[in-house]
Amino acid sequence: MSDSASSSDVSLVTRLSAHLRTPLYRNAYALVVNSATTSVLGVAYWLLAARSYSTEVIGLNSATLSAMIFLATLSQLNLGSAMNRFIPSAGQATGRLVVYAYVIVTLAALATSGIFLLGVHIWAPTLSFWSSNLIFVAWFTVAIMAWCIFSLQDGVLIGLRQSTWVPVKNITFSVAKIALLLGLVQLLPLHGVFASWTIPAMILLVPTDLLIFRHLIPRHVRASESQSAPIIPGQIVRYVAGDYAGSIISIAATSLLPIIVTERLGPKEAAYFYLPWTVAYSLYLVSFNMGMSLIAEGSADPTKLDTYSYRLFVQMARLLVPAVIILVVGAPYILRLFGQSYAEEGTLLLRLLSLSALPEIIIAVATSVLRVQRRIGAVVLIMTVSSVASLGLSLVLLNVYGIVGIGVAFLVSQTAVAIVLVCTRLGTAWLFRH
């Protein structure tokens, strides 16, 4: 009996080891670990922030962070996705490709931050204090430029098929962010939250780039030399242009919501919205990050794309369904950690947003498959329909149901898009997969 049990244990370990050696799963799980750990640390961060800073300060800083992330994402021109798609086959051109991307996003960040600050009193009057003196202007501008590179580094690491470094980098950032949050309460009572995000991001740029350029890119060039293909600038431009258009609309449906809530309902309601949104959005990141692994592996071997997409869908569901159940049941208890008022105002919102992460699995897989196939027009269509429906319905229901209306909007719109995708593209591909 003991020999049989021992043999069974060995077999299980062997299968698990083989499973984790598969690049599709290994890199996907590394990104899931990244999402899970940074989300947990993110919850801890906002828990400490809610207990260390006033609700109004949390609301203003969350709106500022949303503006920074939105402008940085605009400035990235979706080159992170391009790095993920083209680095696997870039060969000797990998280093140049990454450097060009860095230069482009830095210049774009300089331009977008300048435009935002010049007109901040028009599109976000609550945040107009960032244009009040040169120190604030420089701080906000450099923060956006740094966040561009910081985020782009993830796409580079995934494209190099070295996703295991992504959680190392981002967990380090999250821990440093918490330490600074607490350390700056007395020194920067109004801007400590924003500072705790931007300072660690700037510092981590240097060691991460040393790792990328000195070690990972040379290793990638040697390992993929036989599979490399010429980099055609026109292909990258067409890919980025189309994907960027869809991504901008998608970003608007997420990053701008805290700003909209702040302007319409005030900083306090923005705080009640932002914390449930942050918790639930971590579920969206699981699908997004696992989809990035699918893009990298599918680009390396397009003949297995349908099989890869189905397998990854199954793994996403196995991870996210239990997580959603936990959040739906535990929503009031989780939010009560931030304070009783957060639980009273945000429980239903957190439940609705968590449920909306399930149809997002389908959307993430579908858009990842289409990116590998370079069918960017279809990606733009899916992202546009999903984002316009989510944001448009949110704006309508926000006036009727308050912040809960945003949860209803996302659940309804994401579910509708997912049903269409299963009935058209993914259902057929999976039925005849090989």
C-alpha positions in Angstrom: 0.0 0.0 0.0 2.8 2.4 0.9 4.7 1.6 -2.3 1.6 2.4 -4.3 1.1 5.7 -2.5 4.7 6.6 -2.9 4.5 5.7 -6.6 1.4 7.9 -6.9 3.2 10.8 -5.2 6.1 10.5 -7.6 3.8 10.4 -10.6 2.0 13.5 -9.3 5.3 15.4 -8.8 6.5 14.3 -12.2 3.3 15.6 -14.0 3.4 18.8 -12.0 7.1 19.3 -12.9 6.4 18.7 -16.6 3.4 21.1 -16.5 5.5 23.9 -15.0 8.3 23.3 -17.5 5.9 24.1 -20.3 6.7 27.8 -21.2 3.0 28.6 -21.8 2.1 27.6 -18.3 5.3 28.6 -16.5 5.2 32.2 -17.8 1.4 32.4 -17.3 1.7 31.3 -13.7 4.5 33.7 -13.1 2.2 36.5 -14.3 -0.6 35.1 -12.1 1.7 35.2 -9.1 2.6 38.7 -10.1 -1.1 39.7 -10.2 -2.0 37.8 -7.0 0.9 39.0 -4.8 0.8 42.6 -6.0 -3.0 42.6 -5.6 -2.7 41.4 -2.0 0.0 43.9 -1.3 -2.2 46.5 -3.1 -5.1 45.8 -0.7 -2.7 46.1 2.2 -1.4 49.3 0.8 -4.8 50.9 0.5 -5.8 49.5 3.9 -2.9 51.3 5.5 -3.6 54.4 3.4 -7.2 54.5 4.5 -6.1 54.4 8.1 -3.3 56.9 7.7 -4.8 59.6 5.4 -8.2 61.2 5.3 -10.9 60.1 2.9 -10.6 63.3 0.9 -6.8 62.9 0.6 -7.3 59.3 -0.6 -9.9 60.5 -3.2 -7.6 63.2 -4.6 -4.5 61.0 -4.7 -6.4 58.1 -6.3 -7.7 60.5 -9.0 -4.1 61.8 -9.5 -2.7 58.2 -9.8 -5.5 57.4 -12.3 -4.5 60.5 -14.3 -0.8 59.5 -14.2 -1.5 55.9 -15.3 -3.9 57.0 -18.0 -1.4 59.5 -19.5 1.4 57.0 -19.2 -0.6 54.4 -21.0 -1.5 56.9 -23.7 2.2 57.7 -24.0 3.3 54.1 -24.3 1.4 53.9 -27.7 0.7 50.2 -26.7 4.4 49.4 -27.4 4.3 46.9 -24.5 2.0 44.7 -26.5 4.3 45.1 -29.5 7.3 44.1 -27.4 5.4 41.0 -26.3 4.4 40.2 -29.9 7.7 40.9 -31.8 10.5 40.3 -29.4 10.1 36.4 -29.5 11.3 36.5 -33.1 13.4 39.6 -33.2 16.8 37.9 -32.9 19.8 40.3 -33.1 17.5 43.3 -33.4 16.0 42.8 -30.0 18.2 45.4 -28.2 17.6 48.0 -30.8 13.8 47.3 -30.7 13.7 47.9 -27.0 15.8 51.1 -27.1 13.7 52.6 -29.8 10.6 51.8 -27.8 12.0 53.5 -24.7 12.9 56.7 -26.6 9.5 56.9 -28.3 7.5 56.5 -25.1 9.6 59.0 -23.2 9.1 61.7 -25.8 5.4 60.9 -25.9 5.1 61.1 -22.1 6.8 64.6 -22.2 4.2 65.8 -24.7 1.1 64.3 -23.1 2.0 65.5 -19.6 2.5 69.0 -20.9 -0.8 69.0 -22.7 -2.6 67.7 -19.6 -1.0 70.2 -17.2 -1.7 73.1 -19.6 -5.4 72.3 -19.7 -5.9 70.6 -16.3 -8.3 73.3 -15.2 -10.6 72.4 -18.1 -10.7 68.6 -18.0 -9.9 67.9 -14.3 -10.3 71.1 -12.2 -9.9 69.1 -9.0 -6.4 68.3 -10.0 -5.3 71.8 -11.0 -3.0 72.1 -8.1 -0.5 70.0 -10.0 0.1 73.0 -12.4 0.4 75.4 -9.5 4.3 75.5 -9.3 7.3 74.3 -11.2 8.2 71.6 -8.6 4.7 69.9 -9.0 4.9 70.2 -12.8 8.4 68.6 -12.9 7.3 65.9 -10.4 4.2 65.0 -12.3 5.9 65.0 -15.7 8.9 62.9 -14.6 6.5 60.5 -12.8 4.6 59.9 -16.1 7.9 59.3 -18.0 9.1 56.9 -15.4 5.8 55.0 -15.3 6.0 54.6 -19.1 9.3 52.8 -18.9 8.4 50.9 -15.7 5.3 49.4 -17.4 7.0 48.8 -20.7 9.6 46.7 -18.9 7.0 44.1 -18.2 6.2 43.7 -21.9 9.9 43.4 -22.6 10.4 40.7 -20.0 7.3 38.8 -21.2 8.4 39.1 -24.8 11.8 37.7 -23.8 9.9 34.7 -22.3 11.4 35.6 -18.9 8.1 36.4 -17.1 9.4 35.0 -13.8 11.2 38.3 -13.4 8.0 40.3 -13.6 6.7 39.4 -10.1 10.2 39.9 -8.6 10.2 43.5 -9.9 6.6 44.3 -9.1 6.6 42.8 -5.6 9.7 44.8 -4.8 7.9 47.9 -6.0 4.8 47.1 -3.9 6.8 46.5 -0.7 8.8 49.7 -1.2 5.5 51.5 -1.9 4.0 50.4 1.4 7.2 51.4 3.3 7.2 54.9 1.8 3.4 55.3 2.4 3.9 55.0 6.1 7.2 56.9 6.1 5.7 60.0 4.4 2.6 60.4 6.5 4.1 63.3 8.5 6.4 64.7 5.8 3.9 64.8 3.0 0.4 64.5 4.5 -1.3 65.6 1.2 0.9 64.0 -1.4 2.4 61.0 0.4 0.3 58.5 -1.5 1.4 59.8 -4.9 5.0 60.0 -3.8 5.0 56.4 -2.5 4.1 55.2 -6.0 6.4 57.4 -8.0 9.7 57.2 -6.1 10.1 53.4 -6.0 9.1 53.2 -9.7 11.9 55.6 -10.6 14.5 53.8 -8.5 13.7 50.4 -9.9 14.2 51.4 -13.5 18.0 51.1 -13.3 18.4 47.6 -11.9 15.7 46.2 -14.2 17.3 47.6 -17.3 20.7 46.3 -16.3 19.1 42.9 -16.0 17.4 43.2 -19.4 20.3 44.6 -21.4 23.2 42.9 -19.8 21.8 39.4 -19.3 18.4 38.6 -20.7 18.6 40.1 -24.2 22.0 38.4 -25.0 20.6 35.1 -23.7 17.4 35.5 -25.8 19.5 36.3 -28.9 21.5 33.1 -28.5 18.5 30.9 -27.7 16.3 32.2 -30.6 18.8 32.7 -33.3 17.4 29.9 -35.5 13.8 31.1 -35.1 14.4 34.8 -35.7 12.7 36.7 -38.5 13.5 40.1 -40.0 11.9 43.0 -38.2 9.8 45.0 -40.7 9.1 48.5 -39.3 5.9 48.8 -41.3 4.5 45.6 -39.7 5.2 47.0 -36.2 3.7 50.4 -37.1 0.5 48.8 -38.4 0.2 46.5 -35.4 0.8 49.3 -32.9 -1.5 51.8 -34.7 -4.5 49.5 -34.7 -3.9 48.0 -31.3 -3.3 51.5 -29.8 -6.6 52.8 -31.0 -8.5 50.0 -29.3 -6.4 50.2 -26.2 -7.0 53.9 -25.7 -10.7 53.3 -25.7 -10.3 50.4 -23.2 -8.0 52.5 -21.0 -10.6 55.3 -21.0 -13.2 52.8 -19.6 -11.0 52.0 -16.6 -8.4 54.7 -15.8 -10.8 57.6 -16.2 -13.6 56.3 -14.0 -12.0 57.4 -10.7 -11.6 60.9 -12.2 -15.2 60.9 -13.4 -16.5 59.8 -10.0 -14.4 62.5 -8.3 -15.7 65.3 -10.6 -19.4 64.1 -10.4 -19.7 62.9 -6.8 -16.7 64.3 -5.0 -13.5 62.9 -3.4 -15.3 60.9 -0.7 -17.4 58.9 -3.1 -14.3 58.5 -5.3 -12.5 56.8 -2.3 -15.5 54.5 -1.8 -15.4 53.6 -5.5 -11.6 53.3 -5.9 -10.9 50.7 -3.2 -13.5 48.1 -4.5 -12.4 48.9 -8.0 -8.8 48.2 -7.1 -9.6 44.9 -5.5 -11.9 43.7 -8.4 -9.6 44.9 -11.1 -6.9 42.5 -9.8 -9.1 39.7 -11.2 -9.0 41.4 -14.7 -5.3 41.5 -14.5 -5.1 37.7 -14.1 -6.8 37.3 -17.5 -4.8 40.1 -19.1 -1.4 38.7 -17.9 -2.1 35.1 -18.8 -3.2 36.4 -22.2 0.2 38.0 -22.6 1.8 34.6 -22.1 -0.5 33.2 -24.8 0.7 36.0 -27.2 4.4 35.2 -26.6 4.1 31.5 -26.9 1.6 31.7 -29.8 4.0 34.0 -31.7 6.8 31.5 -31.2 4.7 28.6 -32.5 1.5 29.8 -34.3 0.5 26.2 -35.3 -0.5 25.5 -31.7 -2.5 28.7 -31.2 -6.0 27.1 -30.9 -4.7 24.4 -28.5 -2.8 26.9 -26.4 -5.8 29.3 -26.2 -8.2 26.5 -25.0 -5.8 25.2 -22.4 -5.1 28.7 -21.1 -8.9 29.4 -21.0 -9.3 26.3 -18.8 -6.5 27.4 -16.5 -7.9 30.9 -16.2 -11.3 29.6 -15.2 -9.8 27.2 -12.6 -8.0 30.2 -11.0 -10.7 32.9 -11.3 -13.9 31.1 -10.5 -12.9 30.3 -6.9 -11.4 33.8 -6.5 -14.7 35.4 -7.6 -16.7 33.3 -5.2 -14.4 34.3 -2.4 -14.8 38.0 -3.2 -18.6 37.8 -3.7 -19.1 36.1 -0.3 -16.4 38.0 1.5 -16.9 41.5 0.1 -18.3 43.2 3.2 -15.6 41.6 5.4 -12.8 42.6 3.1 -14.0 46.2 2.8 -14.6 46.4 6.5 -10.8 46.3 6.9 -10.7 49.7 5.4 -13.4 51.1 7.6 -17.1 50.5 8.2 -18.1 53.2 5.8 -16.2 51.5 2.9 -18.1 48.3 3.6 -21.5 50.1 3.7 -20.9 52.0 0.4 -18.8 49.5 -1.6 -20.0 45.9 -0.9 -22.5 45.6 -3.8 -20.1 47.3 -6.2 -17.3 44.9 -5.3 -19.6 41.9 -5.9 -20.8 43.1 -9.3 -17.3 44.0 -10.5 -15.9 40.7 -9.3 -18.6 38.8 -11.3 -17.7 40.8 -14.4 -14.2 39.4 -14.3 -15.6 36.0 -15.4 -16.7 37.0 -18.9 -13.5 39.0 -19.2 -11.7 35.7 -19.4 -13.3 35.1 -22.8 -12.5 38.6 -24.0 -8.8 38.3 -22.9 -8.3 35.0 -24.7 -10.0 36.2 -27.9 -8.0 39.4 -28.2 -4.7 37.6 -27.4 -5.4 35.1 -30.2 -6.2 37.9 -32.7 -3.0 39.7 -31.7 -0.9 36.7 -32.6 -2.8 36.5 -35.9 -2.2 40.2 -36.4 -5.9 40.7 -36.9 -5.8 44.0 -35.2 -9.0 45.4 -36.8 -10.9 42.7 -34.9 -9.1 43.5 -31.7 -10.0 47.1 -32.1 -13.7 46.2 -32.7 -13.9 44.0 -29.6 -12.2 46.5 -27.3 -14.2 49.4 -28.7 -17.5 47.7 -28.2 -16.7 46.4 -24.8 -15.2 49.7 -23.5 -17.8 52.0 -25.0 -20.6 49.9 -23.6 -19.0 49.7 -20.2 -18.1 53.4 -20.0 -21.3 54.7 -21.6 -23.6 52.6 -19.4 -21.5 53.6 -16.4 -22.1 57.3 -17.1 -25.9 56.7 -17.4 -26.2 54.5 -14.3 -23.9 56.6 -12.2 -26.6 59.3 -12.1 -29.2 56.7 -11.2 -27.6 54.3 -8.8 -24.4 56.1 -7.8 -21.1 54.0 -7.8 -23.1 50.7 -7.8 -24.2 51.6 -11.4 -20.7 51.2 -12.6 -20.7 47.6 -11.3 -24.0 46.9 -13.2 -22.6 48.5 -16.3 -19.4 46.3 -16.4 -21.2 43.1 -15.6 -23.8 43.6 -18.3 -21.5 44.8 -21.1 -18.7 42.3 -20.5 -21.2 39.4 -20.4 -22.8 40.5 -23.7 -19.5 40.7 -25.5 -18.3 37.4 -24.2 -21.4 35.6 -25.3 -21.0 36.9 -28.9 -17.3 35.8 -28.9 -18.1 32.3 -27.8 -20.8 32.0 -30.4 -18.6 33.2 -33.2 -14.8 33.1 -33.0 -13.7 31.1 -30.0 -16.3 28.4 -30.1 -15.4 27.4 -33.7 -11.7 27.5 -33.1 -11.9 25.3 -29.9 -14.3 22.8 -31.5 -11.8 22.0 -34.3 -8.6 22.5 -32.3 -5.8 19.9 -32.8 
